[in-house]
Amino acid sequence: MKNKLKFTYIIIRNTLILFLILEIGLGIFYNYHDESGIDTNTEKIIASGIYGDLDPNIVKEIFRELRQQDMEWKPYVHYGFKEMLGKQNTIYKNGIRKTVNLSIKDSTTALKIFCFGGSTMYSSGARDAYTIPSELSKLIHSSFPDKNIEITNFGCHGYTRGMENIQLQLELTKNNIPDIVVFYDGVNEVISAHQNNVAGLPTNSYNRKKEFKIGHDYKKRIRLMVNSSNLNRMYTTLRLKIKTNSPYRKMEVRSNSLATSIASTYAGYIKISKSLESNYDFKVFNFLQPVIYSKKELSKAEEDQAKHHEYYKNLYHLSYKSIREDSILVADSTFTDISTAFNNFNETIYFDFCHTGEKGNEIVAQQIFNQIKLEIAKQ
């Protein structure tokens, strides 16, 4: 009996040691794989010509800093940026990305423009001086050199329109009242609906559900530990590769009902922000952002990206069609569809299915400026 127990103990001990060695080894491998993958992918982006004559080392620096960004828990919105003082990506202690404000003369009396959105408003892939808000600042300064204006970039990776409404309300409760509010959305509304199979929730809500009360449930702790392990990552990748010939989970064709729900929920959030307009005396502008599927002429690099992310295409087409046809949005003068903003450009604008290079940010900023310039002139 003693020998049998000893043998069982040795088997369990050696198995655990083997799993520990594999976990550590895979951790080292994935760390190297992920870090080297940044530069490999960036090389392809540089080769596409999207950054023109910009020093390739600067482009690599932009994307390395994106990889290094970290988040922290924040009430009501789930998460927000930690401070990051990068060379190309500057995020202040309050989680706000740096905007080059050319028109600001006195912050206490400045006309305030708040810009809300996801990673596209944050302007992933751009230097601080070439984000959408920074490009907007250049246009405003050129047309209204004597105006005292401060633009704030509230954009954050994965944020949806509902989360942005909460961001705005949190600023209002602090008596930080804007004069103009710009919302730039569409991408994350579709992604979050796909993830959660219901419209209007924050992105990655299913993860927050798994983590809820984890401190009081040892089974959840064990499950989370297993699911976040390097061994599980290897298993999942191999299973998907064998099953679908891809390391990524394919997105099934979705129904019109989900697309309609995305549109109506998006319209509902717009109504909420409009209800705040009169009470706080600011003007709201809503923009439906472009995605690669809405660009008329794709470059070779963009064709490759569109094909790589083709599993999103169906739901984007259905959702954007529903948004354009929504009766509330059709009648809303604050809503502007700029999803075809790049239709007159044959060159590479996107480096993935939704993020653009700095040229794309400049074009989007011009579209936004065209809509808000009359409001600025009145202020």
Disulfide bonds with the S-S distance in Angstrom:
none
